Amino acid sequence: MTIFELLQTLDLPVVYGRHTKRITPPYLMVMGAGQDHFEADTTYYVTQDRYTIEYYYTEKNPDLEGRIEALLLSNGHRYEKSEDLYLDDQEVFMIYYDI
C-alpha cells in the first residue's frame, strides 16, 4: 500500500502535490521528498522513499492528529512533526509531517 492509499483510509480528502480546486479543510496533501539509501561497496541495499504530509485545518482537532500519527506509526512510518502554522493567505492552519 502506498502512503497515499494509506492516508485515504482516514476518510479525509487526500491530494498529491497540489490541487486546482478549492478543498474545504480538513484535508491532507502528500508530496515526495526524495529518498534515503543504505549503501556499501557502491551497492544500494535499502532505498526508502521520503514524503512530506501536510495536514490543513481550520479548527484544532487533537483526536484527528492522533489518528494520523497512530496510522503512520502502526504502518512503520516514523515522522517528525511541525508546530501549528497559520497561513494568512489561505486562512487555515497547517501541520506537516516529514516521514
Secondary structure as UniProt FT lines:
FT   HELIX           3..8
FT   TURN            9..10
FT   STRAND          14..16
FT   STRAND          27..40
FT   TURN            41..42
FT   STRAND          43..57
FT   HELIX           62..74
FT   TURN            75..76
FT   STRAND          80..81
FT   STRAND          85..87
FT   TURN            88..91
FT   STRAND          92..98
//
